[in-house]
Amino acid sequence: MTSLTDSAGQGWTQVFELGLALVLSAAIGLEREIRQKSAGLRTHSLVGLGAALFMVVSKYGFVDVLGDHVTLDPSRIAAQIVSGIGFIGGGLIFVRRDAVRGLTTAAVVWLTTAVGMAAGAGLWLLAIVVTAGHFVVVFGFTPLAARLPRSKYAQSTIRLSYLDGRGVLRQVLTECTRRDFTVGDLSVDQDDGDKRGSRTVTVWLSLRGSGAISALTAALADIDGILTATSVDANSGEV
């Protein structure tokens, strides 16, 4: 009976590599799951584990057909992993009213694939270091980016929901102007209202200015009649 370690590519070393890929990709996916992103724990775990298995197959899956007249390039499958993961990443990115969402999550899925490939290739140290680098970026760079000076040409989008008939939009525009923001575009959606005649209006504001968008959003949320006020960074997607 053939033992687990006798068959090329099916030993405990490969089991360890697959297990490492699962643990590292699950750690990345857990961070995304906690932040309630479109791709979470299960997606990242499966992507990392699958990429690692593809690498193992690429390295060992064809040793039985090699010979004097048969040569194979083991890097071909690895190259196809990089191309194929683009379909998943593309499905996570969407655009609504000039606001791009999902870019960071798509990039994290791409990075998770690289981690799984490194683990499957036996480069366990690089896989661990890159996983650690992911957490440095998402937890360390976010507050750093918030402290950087904001360009007056940078565009931001704010979504507001408020009760119609209270002059809320006029107050919103006044507050934006007072804080040195210029409204570049404005889109309005209205519902049909309830039996009492109350209607909720949803407004998307495209703004340019060097002020703090978080402070503006907080100020708008305090206006009487505003139900929700949220900001979307139209340039960098989401974290």
Secondary structure per residue as TSV (DSSP state, phi and psi in degrees):
chain	resnum	aa	ss	phi	psi
A	1	M	-	360.0	132.0
A	2	T	-	-77.8	127.5
A	3	S	-	-80.4	169.3
A	4	L	T	-62.8	-32.0
A	5	T	T	-87.7	-5.1
A	6	D	T	-82.6	-30.1
A	7	S	S	-86.3	126.9
A	8	A	T	-61.5	128.4
A	9	G	T	84.7	1.0
A	10	Q	-	-128.3	36.3
A	11	G	S	-98.3	-176.1
A	12	W	H	-66.5	-24.5
A	13	T	H	-63.1	-45.0
A	14	Q	H	-68.8	-35.6
A	15	V	H	-62.4	-41.5
A	16	F	H	-62.8	-42.5
A	17	E	H	-63.2	-41.4
A	18	L	H	-67.1	-40.3
A	19	G	H	-64.3	-40.5
A	20	L	H	-64.1	-42.0
A	21	A	H	-60.9	-40.4
A	22	L	H	-64.9	-44.2
A	23	V	H	-65.5	-46.6
A	24	L	H	-67.4	-43.8
A	25	S	H	-68.8	-33.1
A	26	A	H	-66.8	-36.0
A	27	A	H	-63.3	-42.4
A	28	I	H	-66.2	-43.9
A	29	G	H	-64.3	-32.4
A	30	L	H	-64.2	-40.0
A	31	E	H	-61.8	-41.7
A	32	R	H	-67.3	-36.8
A	33	E	H	-65.6	-42.7
A	34	I	H	-62.8	-35.0
A	35	R	T	-83.8	3.5
A	36	Q	T	58.4	48.0
A	37	K	-	-89.6	167.0
A	38	S	S	-66.3	-26.7
A	39	A	S	-117.5	120.5
A	40	G	-	-118.8	-140.7
A	41	L	H	-60.3	-50.5
A	42	R	H	-67.1	-44.0
A	43	T	H	-61.9	-48.8
A	44	H	H	-66.8	-37.6
A	45	S	H	-62.5	-44.8
A	46	L	H	-68.3	-38.7
A	47	V	H	-63.3	-48.0
A	48	G	H	-64.2	-44.6
A	49	L	H	-65.4	-42.1
A	50	G	H	-64.2	-41.4
A	51	A	H	-63.1	-39.8
A	52	A	H	-64.3	-41.9
A	53	L	H	-65.2	-40.2
A	54	F	H	-58.7	-39.9
A	55	M	H	-66.5	-41.1
A	56	V	H	-63.4	-43.6
A	57	V	H	-62.5	-39.8
A	58	S	H	-63.0	-35.9
A	59	K	H	-79.7	-39.9
A	60	Y	H	-121.7	-9.4
A	61	G	T	-71.6	-12.2
A	62	F	T	-125.1	17.6
A	63	V	G	-65.3	-24.0
A	64	D	G	-77.4	-13.8
A	65	V	G	-106.0	-2.0
A	66	L	-	-73.0	144.7
A	67	G	B	-167.1	-167.2
A	68	D	T	-63.7	-31.0
A	69	H	T	-109.8	7.3
A	70	V	B	-127.5	118.6
A	71	T	-	-127.8	143.0
A	72	L	-	-130.0	149.5
A	73	D	-	-100.5	106.0
A	74	P	T	-67.1	-14.0
A	75	S	H	-81.0	-9.7
A	76	R	H	-66.0	-42.3
A	77	I	H	-65.5	-41.0
A	78	A	H	-59.2	-41.2
A	79	A	H	-64.9	-35.9
A	80	Q	H	-71.9	-27.3
A	81	I	H	-62.1	-44.8
A	82	V	H	-61.4	-40.5
A	83	S	H	-71.0	-42.7
A	84	G	H	-67.1	-33.0
A	85	I	H	-67.9	-17.1
A	86	G	H	-61.4	-27.9
A	87	F	H	-67.7	-40.1
A	88	I	H	-68.8	-45.1
A	89	G	H	-60.4	-41.7
A	90	G	H	-63.5	-32.7
A	91	G	H	-72.4	-15.4
A	92	L	H	-90.8	-12.5
A	93	I	-	-99.8	130.8
A	94	F	E	-142.6	156.8
A	95	V	E	-121.5	132.0
A	96	R	E	-139.0	119.6
A	97	R	T	53.0	49.6
A	98	D	T	68.8	6.4
A	99	A	E	-102.2	120.3
A	100	V	E	-91.9	126.7
A	101	R	E	-123.6	147.7
A	102	G	-	96.4	1.5
A	103	L	H	-64.2	-44.0
A	104	T	H	-67.4	-42.3
A	105	T	H	-62.5	-40.4
A	106	A	H	-62.9	-39.8
A	107	A	H	-66.1	-36.6
A	108	V	H	-67.6	-39.4
A	109	V	H	-61.2	-41.7
A	110	W	H	-61.9	-43.7
A	111	L	H	-65.9	-39.6
A	112	T	H	-60.8	-37.9
A	113	T	H	-60.5	-43.2
A	114	A	H	-63.6	-39.3
A	115	V	H	-62.7	-45.5
A	116	G	H	-62.8	-39.9
A	117	M	H	-64.6	-42.0
A	118	A	H	-63.5	-43.0
A	119	A	H	-63.8	-43.1
A	120	G	H	-66.5	-27.4
A	121	A	T	-83.8	-2.2
A	122	G	T	88.4	5.1
A	123	L	-	-90.6	63.7
A	124	W	H	-66.3	-34.4
A	125	L	H	-65.7	-42.9
A	126	L	H	-64.6	-38.9
A	127	A	H	-61.9	-42.5
A	128	I	H	-67.7	-43.1
A	129	V	H	-63.4	-42.7
A	130	V	H	-66.9	-37.6
A	131	T	H	-61.8	-43.8
A	132	A	H	-61.9	-38.3
A	133	G	H	-62.2	-34.5
A	134	H	H	-58.4	-46.4
A	135	F	H	-69.8	-31.8
A	136	V	H	-63.2	-42.5
A	137	V	I	-67.6	-50.3
A	138	V	I	-72.9	-30.7
A	139	F	I	-97.8	-30.1
A	140	G	I	-92.2	-36.8
A	141	F	I	-79.4	-25.8
A	142	T	H	-61.6	-52.8
A	143	P	H	-66.1	-30.4
A	144	L	H	-65.3	-44.9
A	145	A	H	-63.6	-33.7
A	146	A	H	-67.3	-25.0
A	147	R	H	-88.1	-11.5
A	148	L	S	-69.2	145.4
A	149	P	-	-61.8	138.1
A	150	R	-	-91.2	132.3
A	151	S	-	-72.4	142.3
A	152	K	T	-70.3	-13.7
A	153	Y	T	-93.7	-5.5
A	154	A	-	-69.0	136.9
A	155	Q	E	-102.2	136.6
A	156	S	E	-130.2	156.0
A	157	T	E	-121.5	132.7
A	158	I	E	-118.7	134.0
A	159	R	E	-108.3	125.2
A	160	L	E	-122.4	141.2
A	161	S	E	-124.2	130.1
A	162	Y	E	-149.1	167.1
A	163	L	E	-84.0	131.7
A	164	D	T	-72.4	154.1
A	165	G	T	87.9	13.2
A	166	R	S	-118.7	7.7
A	167	G	-	69.7	26.7
A	168	V	H	-68.0	-42.4
A	169	L	H	-62.1	-37.9
A	170	R	H	-62.1	-42.4
A	171	Q	H	-65.4	-36.3
A	172	V	H	-63.6	-48.0
A	173	L	H	-64.1	-36.5
A	174	T	H	-64.2	-42.3
A	175	E	H	-66.4	-39.0
A	176	C	H	-63.3	-43.9
A	177	T	H	-65.7	-39.7
A	178	R	H	-63.1	-29.3
A	179	R	T	-97.5	20.2
A	180	D	T	64.6	34.7
A	181	F	-	-105.3	142.6
A	182	T	E	-108.7	129.1
A	183	V	E	-85.1	113.8
A	184	G	E	-89.6	-31.8
A	185	D	E	-151.0	147.1
A	186	L	E	-141.7	125.1
A	187	S	E	-123.1	138.3
A	188	V	E	-125.1	132.6
A	189	D	E	-121.7	136.8
A	190	Q	E	-126.2	141.3
A	191	D	-	-89.1	178.6
A	192	D	-	-82.3	-7.7
A	193	G	-	85.1	165.2
A	194	D	-	-99.5	-170.1
A	195	K	T	-66.6	-23.7
A	196	R	T	-88.1	0.8
A	197	G	-	88.4	1.9
A	198	S	-	-77.0	132.8
A	199	R	-	-121.8	140.2
A	200	T	E	-100.7	129.6
A	201	V	E	-109.4	134.1
A	202	T	E	-112.9	125.7
A	203	V	E	-121.9	135.4
A	204	W	E	-109.8	118.3
A	205	L	E	-109.0	125.7
A	206	S	E	-98.0	119.2
A	207	L	E	-120.0	150.5
A	208	R	E	-130.7	136.7
A	209	G	-	168.8	163.6
A	210	S	S	-96.3	2.1
A	211	G	S	-75.6	175.1
A	212	A	-	-81.6	116.6
A	213	I	H	-67.8	-30.9
A	214	S	H	-67.2	-38.5
A	215	A	H	-66.8	-38.3
A	216	L	H	-64.7	-44.5
A	217	T	H	-60.8	-42.5
A	218	A	H	-63.9	-39.4
A	219	A	H	-66.9	-39.8
A	220	L	H	-66.6	-35.9
A	221	A	H	-64.6	-23.6
A	222	D	T	-83.7	-8.2
A	223	I	S	-69.8	134.4
A	224	D	T	-63.1	126.2
A	225	G	T	104.7	-17.7
A	226	I	E	-74.1	127.3
A	227	L	E	-91.9	-46.7
A	228	T	E	-142.3	148.3
A	229	A	E	-144.2	112.9
A	230	T	E	-131.6	149.1
A	231	S	E	-111.4	148.0
A	232	V	E	-131.4	126.2
A	233	D	-	-81.1	108.5
A	234	A	T	-73.7	-13.8
A	235	N	T	-97.2	-39.8
A	236	S	T	-106.3	4.5
A	237	G	-	74.9	-127.9
A	238	E	-	-141.9	162.8
A	239	V	-	-113.5	360.0
